[in-house]
Amino acid sequence: MTVTLHPAHTAAALAQETRKHPATRLREARLLQRLVVDGHGAPEIAAYSGLSEERVKQSLSLLTLPPAGQEAVESGRLPVDLALDIARLCEVNRRVIVARWIEGGFRDASHAARYVKAVRRDETMMSA
């Protein structure tokens, strides 16, 4: 794997690009991921971009969604807030819930969000 290192001023320019041009949250995540690959952490990326560190972390978490989930976010079929909640789950549960969402297995986003929160609570209890 070839690694391309960008100097700090290039990293800052890339981070600023995410802020200047309206983009989908997933596009933002992909741009920010380039900085992560170059070795920049969330606090540094936040400082470059003017985004909050929490926003950087949340955007990057969308990249943990399965490809179908990322496509659904990109197309607007999966609300970003719900996708962010799903991204907090373990990989298996992310895949199951995204598939269920795409297949219409929830009444609406609110129903899905309640389900995701319950699954998250279960995951947290199991890991404690």
N, C-alpha and C positions, 0 to 999 in steps of 0.2 A: 504494500500500500504506500503510495506516494503522499507525503505530507507537505503541504505548502504553508510556510510560515509568513504571516503578514506583519509588518512593523506596526507599532502601536497606532501611528497616524492612519494607517489603512484600516485597522480594526475600528478605530473611532469613526472613520468615514462610513464603513459598512453598518455600524450600529446606528449612526445618524440616518442612514438610508431607510432603515426600518421605521423610523419615526416620521420622516418627511413625507414619504409616499404612502398613502392609505393602502393597506394590504390586508389580506385575510389574516386571521390569527395564525393559521398554519404556515403561510408564507413568512410571516414574521418569525415563527419558530425555526424555520429552515435557514433563514438568514442568521439568526442568533446561533444556531448550531454550528455554523462555520467558525464562529469565534470560539466556541467551546473546543472544537477540534484543534484550533490553533493554541489551545492551552489557557484561554481566558476563563475566569470563573464568573459566576453570576454577579457578584458585587462590582467587579471590574466592568462587565458588560453593561450593567445598570448605569454606572458612572459615564461610560462612553455614550450611551444612547439616550440618556435622560428618562428612561423607563425606570419604574421601581424594581428593586431586586425581586420582589414577589411576582411582578408581571413577567419578568424574564423567566423565572422558575416555572410559572404556570404555562407560559407559551411553550417552553421546551418540553414540558410534560405531555403536550399534545402529540409529540413524536413517539410516545410509547403506545399510542393507540394502534390497533392492527390496521393494515392498509385500507380495509373497507371503512373503518371508522374515520381515518384521515380523509378519504374521498368524500364521505358523508359530511364532514365538517367543511371541507373545501366547497362543496356544492350547496351548502346551507341546509341540507336535510337533517343534520344533527346539530342542535344548538350548541354554541361554544361553551356556555355555562355547564350544560349537561356533560359535554365532552371532557371538560376539566375535572368534573366529579368522577367520571369513569376512569380517567387517567390515574387517579389516586389508588385504584384497585390493583390487585395482583394481576399478572398477565392473563391467567386463565379466565378470571372473572371479567376482565376487559373484553376478551374475545367473545365470551358468552353474551354479555349485555349488549355489545355493539351488534352482534348478529340478531339478537332479539329485537333491538330497536329498528334495524333495517327491515326486518320481516314484519314490522307492525305489531309487535307483541306487547306494546304498552298503549294505554288509552291516550296519553299525551306526555309532554315533557315533565310535567309535575309528577305524574304517576311514576315515570322512569326515575326521576330524581329521588323520590321517596324510597324506591327499591334499591337504588345505588347506595343511599345512606345506610340502609339496613344491612346490605352486604358489607359495606365498609366497617360498620360497627361489629359485625361478626368476625371479620378479618382481624380487627384490632383486638378483640377478646381472645381469639385463637393464638395470637402471637404474644400475648401477655403472660 
